[in-house]
């Protein structure tokens, strides 16, 4: 039986999963599909197939997702948790519902017309005689943000994206090519299908921009917007610097002893992690504390422990 805290965590996780799945469906049906974009994944390919051979996006996607989950489980083992299966089903249900209730009409546009007098300035709504004047850039930015928030929430819930990523994992098992490289190759091939299908170079370009925005937003949703820096300070004025960090900045750190390579002299080194505000404060005072100090500053994507993000419960 789940403890009270564990039950609360699970409720929050499934809440994030439901919200993320809904946002993903909104981004795909209302923003990506009307503009004929294909930003990777099974739903990106489903968007192209939906326009070339009219059938619902949700049907195309679920017909790819379920076999991929089964094949992935058989080849890679049961690494896909229950939340990934739930997410796959929820996205299908939400996408199907939006297709039924909303159709494929764009949210962002410069106007509709029944008859396009100049097809170069209008885009046809899939499966409709209606044309609309597109705003590719604004739509791409908004779609990227929605996709990023959606997938970020799904990741935070403990689910994985599944879909075309499973193809990359299977290829990785037999080739040992970098998984990041394989994901890029697979998604790029899916993105290029929009060029092959619609003969417009701007479509894969906008899809790539969407993916770039999406990836940045995912990082913000998963890791937060707070940026931390890890600082290594080699100094002969160890007490002065240490006291400033502890008393003036009210931060902790670790002191190491190191041996200089050139002169072979033992020196002290301070290791400390700071946010941007504290880093500026340290840098502005360090020259007064020890003008000869050597400082190395490294970006830290995630910091866990006392005073920072809590350690995971599992």
Protein Blocks (a to p, Z undefined) as FASTA:
>chain_A
ZZfklmmmmmmmmmmmmmmmmmmmmmmmmmmmmnopaeejjklmmmmmmmmmgcdfklmm
mmmmmmmmmmmmmmnopabcfklmmmmmmmmmmmmmmmmmnopadfbdcbdcfbdfblkl
pccdehiabdcdddfklmmmmmmmmmmmmmmmmmmnopafklmllmmmmmmmmnopafkl
mmmmmmmmmmmmmmmmnopaklmmmmmmmmmmmmmmmmmmmnopadcdddddddfklmlm
mmmmmmmnopacdddddddfklopacddddddddfklmmmmmmmmmmmommbccdddddf
bdcdehiacddfZZ
